[in-house]
Amino acid sequence: MARPRTTSDEEILEAATRAVWRHGVGGLTLAAVAREAGLAPATLVQRFGSKRGLLLALARRSSDPFGEARKGHDSPLAALHAALEAMVADVRTPAELANSMSFLQLDLTDEEFHGHAAEGARRTHRRIADLVAEAVAAGELADGTDAGRLARTVQVTYNGTLIVWALTREDEPLASVLRAAVDEVLRPYRAEP
């Protein structure tokens, strides 16, 4: 009779995410993930097959920081800030960001990983565009604001801010730097009070 699972796949993927932040994709081993999850490496092989299988499970995994943020904020722009900040909440150092971005090499060179990354980027754009459109309807942003174009600018600002923050080694927390950058992008579109 099979033993019941005491550690869920989601808990393992959380442990794998932490291990990626520490070691990067290249330095990641099933043993490191197993230590982080408190399991035997054989358990990971049984569930995911290989390191690649585990990384693909991470790539398929999707959360919805935008939906969660929208539930907690009346203002669409406050929800936008909260969602973007939630996406970087656990990044405290440039090294952690570099390790988490080591996935980018896989995303750009491996078609299976690329498919997941591209869909994630499109989903993020749609969610930002939805909040921008809501902000226009709520009078937070000016009438006539092109939600799709502004969403693209916000998304590029988000990604660019991550890189610049890591390169310049700013003393401010990433979330604060990100908030200021997005506010600067939104400023010309703010509705007149």
N, C-alpha and C positions, 0 to 999 in steps of 0.2 A: 504494500500500500504506500502511495506517495505521501511524503511529509507535506503538511500545509506550508504555504509561503508565509513567512513572518515579515519579510521585507518586500514591499511592493516595487514594481518596476519604476514607478514615479520616484520613490525614495532612492532607488539606485541611480536614476538619471540626475537627481539633485546632487548626489555624491559625485557622479561623473562630472557634472558642471563645476563643482568645487575643485575637483582634481585637475580639470582643464585649466582653470584659473591659476593653479599652482605650478603646473608642469608644461602647459601648452599641449597642442595636439601631438607634436613630434615626440615629446618626452612622456606622453601619457602611456601607461601600461595598465593592463587589466589588474595586475597586483596592486597598483596605486589606487585604482577605483575600488577594488575589493577592501583594502584597508580603510578607505574613507567611508565605505558603506557598512563595515563590520561584517563582511562576508568572506567566503573562500573564493579565490579566482575561478574555481571550477563552477561555482554557481553562476558567475557572469557568462562563462562559456555556454553553460546549459541554457541560459535565457536569451543570450544575444548572439551566440555562435563565435564571435571574434571581436577584436578591437574595432574593426570596420563596422560590424553589425551594431555594436554599442554606439559608435559615433553616428551612424545613420539613424538610430533611434533618437539620439539627441537632436539631429537635424530635422526629423519629422515632428518632434515635440513642438507644440505651439501653445503659447499662453495668450491671454487677451488683456494686457494692461490697460488698453483703451476702454474696454467694457467695464472693467473694475473701477477705473478712474471716473467714468461717466456716472456710475451709480453713486459715487461719493461726493459729487460736486454739482451744484446747480448751474454754474457757469461753464459753458463749453470750453472757454480758454483756460480756465482753472483745471478742467479735466485734461486738456491737452498737455499742460505743464506736468500734471501729476503722472500721466501715462509715460511721458518721455523720461521723467525723473525715475519712475519705477523701473524702466528698462536699464538704468545705470546704477540703481540703488546699491548693488553689492560691489561695485567697482570702486576700490579705495586707492589704488596705486597704478602708476603707468605700467608696471610689470604685469599686474592682473589684467589690465586692458590688452596689453600685447599678447598675453597667453590666450585670452578669450578670442582675440582677433586672429589667432593662428588657424582658426577654422576657415578664414577667408581664402587661404591657399587651396584648401579642398574645394571650397565653393566655386572657385574660379577655374579649376583644372579638372574636376571630376564631374561628369554629367549628372550622375545620380545626386550628388550633393548640391550641384548647381540648381537643379530643379527645385529642391526644397528652399534654397536661399532666395531664388528669384521669386517664388510664390510668397515667401515671407516679406520680401521688400514690397511687392505689389499690395499685399494685405495691409502693411503698415501705411503705405500711401493712401489706400482707401479709407482707413480709419482716421488718419489725419484730415483728409479731405472732408469726411463726414462731420468732424468736429469744427472745421473751418466753416462749412456751410451752416451748421447750427449756430455758430457765433455770428454769422451775418444775419440770420433770421432773428436772433436774440438781440440784435442791435449792438453787439460788442465790436463787430467789424463793419466797415462801410458797405453800403449797398453797392452792388456791382463787382464786388471782390470775386475774382475767379478762384473758386475753392480748389480746383485741381492744380492750377499753377502755383498758388500760394502753398499748398500742401507739399508740392515738389520742393519748393524753396526751403520749407521747414525741415523736410526730410534730409536734404543736402546739408543744411545747417547742423542738424543733429549729428550726422556722420562726420562732418568736418570738425565739429567741436571736439568730438572724441579724440581725433588725431592730434589736433593742435594742443589740446590740454595735455596729452601724453608727451608730446614733443617738447613743449615749453616747461613742463614740470611745474605748473602753477601750484601755488600753495592752497588755493581755494579748492573746496570739494568739487568734483566733477558736476554734481547736480546744480550747484550754484552758478558755475560757469555756463552750463547748458541753459539754465533759465534766463540769464542775461542775454545770451546770444539769440535765443528764440524771441525774447521780448524786443530786441533790436530789429529783428526781421518783421515782426508784427506791427511795430510802431507806426509806420506809414499807412497801414490799413485800418487802424483804430477808428471807430466811429466818433464823430464829433459829439462831445457831451451836450 
